[in-house]
Amino acid sequence: ITINSNFSSFIFVGSLIKRKYPDIIIDALFNVFNFNFKMTYIGSGLLMNAITKKINKLNLRSVKFYNKVDRKQVMTQLDLADCFIMISEGEAFGLVYLEAMSRGCITICSANEGMDGIIIDGFNGFLCKSGNQFELECKLIQISKLSNAEIIKIKTNAIKTAREYTDKKIAIKYLE
């Protein structure tokens, strides 16, 4: 995995449903970066039409949708992204967060929704209140102001963290 300091390509992987707030990601990215970002959605759901309308209204050409893709294609898309965003509510443990971290994505996840303690805000990812667009925008601004070295350090810490959560290592921890 090549770790770079880029922060302009974003990805969401999951169901496009209300409790996952995939629709506010576009608004937040547009408010912070205007047209200077790429966004990839992998998934389907009831909010797909609303997101598509929003993209058309804003005249965004850098947003892509992938509906049904296999795990290998998801990993390929994560490799192309700089940042994974999913600030959903009602989550327990999200494997997709670890998958994104393992691919060197800066990961922005929901605070108090199952990843606290694994993702440490500002160390190996970022925590944001579920569905809070303003807070997401603040996190995006905060990250965009980081130095290249700081971004690389967070991405490196994310990869190291994800490596501690392999099936084998978790099984050993449970057995102990």
C-alpha positions in Angstrom: 0.0 0.0 0.0 1.3 3.4 -1.0 0.7 6.0 1.7 0.4 9.5 0.3 -0.7 12.9 1.8 -3.6 13.4 -0.6 -7.0 14.5 0.8 -9.3 15.0 -2.2 -10.8 11.7 -3.0 -13.6 10.4 -0.7 -15.6 7.1 -0.4 -18.7 5.8 1.3 -19.4 2.0 1.4 -22.7 0.9 2.7 -26.5 1.1 2.4 -27.8 4.4 1.1 -30.3 4.7 3.9 -31.3 7.5 6.3 -29.5 6.2 9.4 -26.2 6.1 7.5 -26.5 9.7 6.3 -24.8 9.3 2.9 -26.7 12.3 1.6 -25.1 14.9 3.9 -21.6 13.8 2.7 -22.1 15.6 -0.6 -23.3 18.8 1.0 -20.4 18.8 3.4 -17.8 18.1 0.7 -19.3 20.7 -1.6 -19.4 23.3 1.2 -15.7 22.7 2.1 -14.1 21.9 -1.2 -16.5 23.4 -3.8 -15.8 21.3 -6.9 -12.3 20.2 -5.9 -13.1 16.7 -4.7 -14.0 13.2 -6.0 -16.6 11.1 -4.3 -17.4 7.4 -4.7 -20.5 5.7 -3.3 -20.6 1.9 -3.2 -24.0 0.6 -2.3 -27.7 1.1 -3.0 -30.7 2.1 -1.1 -33.6 4.5 -0.7 -31.5 7.7 -0.7 -29.9 7.0 -4.1 -32.4 9.1 -6.0 -32.1 12.0 -3.5 -28.3 11.9 -3.7 -28.4 11.8 -7.5 -30.7 14.8 -7.6 -28.4 16.7 -5.3 -25.4 15.9 -7.5 -27.2 17.1 -10.6 -28.4 20.2 -8.9 -24.9 21.1 -7.8 -23.6 20.1 -11.3 -21.0 17.7 -9.8 -19.2 15.6 -12.3 -16.8 13.9 -10.0 -19.2 11.6 -8.1 -19.5 8.0 -9.0 -21.9 5.2 -7.9 -21.2 1.5 -7.8 -24.1 -0.6 -6.9 -23.3 -4.3 -6.6 -19.6 -4.9 -6.6 -17.5 -7.8 -5.1 -15.2 -7.4 -2.2 -12.1 -7.2 -4.5 -13.6 -4.2 -6.3 -14.5 -2.5 -3.0 -10.8 -2.9 -1.9 -9.7 -1.5 -5.3 -11.9 1.6 -4.7 -10.7 2.0 -1.2 -7.1 2.0 -2.5 -8.1 4.9 -4.8 -9.6 6.9 -2.0 -7.9 9.2 0.5 -10.7 9.3 3.0 -13.6 7.0 4.0 -16.7 8.7 5.5 -19.6 7.1 7.2 -21.1 8.9 10.2 -24.1 6.6 10.7 -26.2 5.9 13.8 -27.2 2.6 15.3 -23.9 0.9 14.4 -22.3 -1.8 16.5 -18.9 -2.7 15.0 -18.3 -1.7 11.5 -15.9 -4.0 9.6 -15.8 -1.6 6.7 -14.1 1.0 8.9 -11.2 -1.4 9.5 -11.1 -2.3 5.8 -10.8 1.4 4.9 -8.1 1.9 7.6 -6.2 -1.1 6.3 -6.0 0.5 2.9 -4.6 3.8 4.2 -7.8 5.8 4.1 -8.3 8.5 6.6 -11.5 7.3 8.3 -14.2 9.6 9.6 -16.7 7.6 11.7 -19.5 8.2 14.2 -18.6 8.9 17.8 -20.3 6.7 20.3 -21.4 4.2 17.7 -19.0 1.2 18.1 -15.7 2.3 16.8 -14.7 4.5 19.8 -11.5 3.1 21.3 -10.5 1.6 18.0 -10.5 5.0 16.2 -8.9 7.6 18.3 -9.7 11.1 17.0 -6.8 12.8 15.4 -4.5 9.7 15.9 -5.7 7.0 13.4 -8.9 8.6 12.2 -11.6 11.0 13.2 -14.8 10.9 15.2 -17.9 12.9 14.3 -21.4 13.0 15.8 -23.7 10.8 13.8 -25.5 12.7 11.0 -24.0 16.1 12.0 -23.2 17.9 8.8 -21.6 20.9 10.5 -19.3 18.7 12.6 -18.4 16.7 9.5 -17.5 20.0 7.7 -15.4 21.0 10.7 -13.5 17.7 10.6 -12.9 18.0 6.8 -11.5 21.6 7.3 -9.4 20.3 10.2 -7.9 17.5 8.2 -7.4 19.7 5.1 -5.2 22.0 7.2 -2.9 19.2 8.4 0.6 19.0 7.0 1.5 16.3 4.5 3.6 14.6 7.3 0.6 14.7 9.7 -1.7 13.1 7.1 0.8 10.4 6.4 1.2 9.7 10.1 -2.6 9.3 10.6 -2.9 7.0 7.6 0.1 5.0 8.9 -1.5 4.7 12.3 -4.8 3.6 10.7 -3.0 0.8 8.9 -1.2 -0.3 12.1 -4.5 -0.3 14.0 -6.3 -2.3 11.4 -3.5 -4.9 11.5 -4.3 -5.5 15.2 -7.8 -6.6 14.3 -7.2 -9.6 12.1 -9.3 -12.7 12.7 -6.4 -14.5 14.2 -5.3 -11.7 16.5 -8.9 -11.2 17.7 -9.4 -14.9 18.3 -6.3 -15.0 20.4 -7.4 -12.0 22.4 -10.8 -13.7 23.1 -9.1 -16.9 24.0 -6.8 -15.2 26.5 
